[in-house]
Amino acid sequence: MTAPGDIKAGDRLVHKVFPPITRHTLALYRGASGDHNPIHVDIDFAKAAGFPDVFAHGMLVMAYLGQALTDAVPPSRLRSFSTRFVAITQLGAKLTCEGTVTELFAEDGERRARLALTTRDERGEVKLEGRAVVAL
Amino acid sequence: MVDQSAVGRCFTPVTARVEPGRLRYFLNTLGEENLVYRNTDAARAAGFIGMPVPPTYLFCLEMMDVDDPFEMFTALGIDLARVLHGEQSFVYHAPVLVGDTLTFRPSLTSVTEKKGGAMTLIGIRCEVTNQDGVHVADTARTIVVRNEVAS
């Protein structure tokens, strides 16, 4: 992480690219997360629900974004983390997670930074938009 | 369709233990190599008294140890095939460490109709406390229900 005193609005702190999401990833994540909604692993169920195929758990994508975030910011400094799931993440998606400082402020007796976060697929389509607050 | 009468409804509290083996499976699934989550010394060097959990793992803990993970959908008559995750947030108040036992207390906070009833947004908030009664986090999620609309 950049030295806390040097961080300023506009800095890109977070950047990480993840390997393509496979059916195997979704099967593993189902067990790892406890999210057993069949729509993510059972193609028959997904088709009956009106989708062309299974698709990634939103929380899998958020977990990748969280990983990119705590690669850049020690987890002890994370105060909040939120996302909006903008679009369904398809099989094969190769995700890039990024985060930029939007604001520095003081709260609860410490200096904090607000980050704007995005996760995009290999075509640049935004999948997640998020925010985080970190202590500096 | 879910209506305003559901607002304020509380669901069965969930107690979950942060087990090291299950956490390792989660880390391996995500290719998480950050030593702070895998090595006690690295965690201590990062300011923790034990090994912390990744930022989204609270969501998993709430689902993993519940008797019926879809209790809310069943209780409200929502078909699982029509559910999407709209938003998720975590506010962290204190560290959650391997070995902790957490209690999640979910309640339904809002019901909003969208697109002329084509979608219903359901807000759920959850207070998380640990074995010492410390309020460690608050989570909030928005569930999107794709309603059946007569064509």
Boltz contact constraints between the chains, C-beta under 6 A:
constraints:
  - contact:
      token1: [A, 28]
      token2: [B, 29]
      max_distance: 6.0
  - contact:
      token1: [A, 29]
      token2: [B, 29]
      max_distance: 6.0
  - contact:
      token1: [A, 32]
      token2: [B, 25]
      max_distance: 6.0
  - contact:
      token1: [A, 32]
      token2: [B, 26]
      max_distance: 6.0
  - contact:
      token1: [A, 32]
      token2: [B, 29]
      max_distance: 6.0
  - contact:
      token1: [A, 33]
      token2: [B, 60]
      max_distance: 6.0
  - contact:
      token1: [A, 34]
      token2: [B, 60]
      max_distance: 6.0
  - contact:
      token1: [A, 34]
      token2: [B, 63]
      max_distance: 6.0
  - contact:
      token1: [A, 34]
      token2: [B, 64]
      max_distance: 6.0
  - contact:
      token1: [A, 35]
      token2: [B, 63]
      max_distance: 6.0
  - contact:
      token1: [A, 37]
      token2: [B, 80]
      max_distance: 6.0
  - contact:
      token1: [A, 49]
      token2: [B, 81]
      max_distance: 6.0
  - contact:
      token1: [A, 58]
      token2: [B, 85]
      max_distance: 6.0
  - contact:
      token1: [A, 59]
      token2: [B, 56]
      max_distance: 6.0
  - contact:
      token1: [A, 59]
      token2: [B, 59]
      max_distance: 6.0
  - contact:
      token1: [A, 62]
      token2: [B, 56]
      max_distance: 6.0
  - contact:
      token1: [A, 63]
      token2: [B, 30]
      max_distance: 6.0
  - contact:
      token1: [A, 63]
      token2: [B, 56]
      max_distance: 6.0
  - contact:
      token1: [A, 66]
      token2: [B, 54]
      max_distance: 6.0
  - contact:
      token1: [A, 66]
      token2: [B, 55]
      max_distance: 6.0
  - contact:
      token1: [A, 66]
      token2: [B, 56]
      max_distance: 6.0
  - contact:
      token1: [A, 67]
      token2: [B, 30]
      max_distance: 6.0
  - contact:
      token1: [A, 67]
      token2: [B, 32]
      max_distance: 6.0
  - contact:
      token1: [A, 74]
      token2: [B, 46]
      max_distance: 6.0
  - contact:
      token1: [A, 75]
      token2: [B, 52]
      max_distance: 6.0
  - contact:
      token1: [A, 76]
      token2: [B, 46]
      max_distance: 6.0
  - contact:
      token1: [A, 76]
      token2: [B, 47]
      max_distance: 6.0
  - contact:
      token1: [A, 78]
      token2: [B, 55]
      max_distance: 6.0
  - contact:
      token1: [A, 78]
      token2: [B, 92]
      max_distance: 6.0
  - contact:
      token1: [A, 79]
      token2: [B, 92]
      max_distance: 6.0
  - contact:
      token1: [A, 80]
      token2: [B, 91]
      max_distance: 6.0
  - contact:
      token1: [A, 81]
      token2: [B, 55]
      max_distance: 6.0
  - contact:
      token1: [A, 81]
      token2: [B, 90]
      max_distance: 6.0
  - contact:
      token1: [A, 82]
      token2: [B, 89]
      max_distance: 6.0
  - contact:
      token1: [A, 83]
      token2: [B, 88]
      max_distance: 6.0
  - contact:
      token1: [A, 84]
      token2: [B, 87]
      max_distance: 6.0
  - contact:
      token1: [A, 85]
      token2: [B, 85]
      max_distance: 6.0
  - contact:
      token1: [A, 85]
      token2: [B, 86]
      max_distance: 6.0
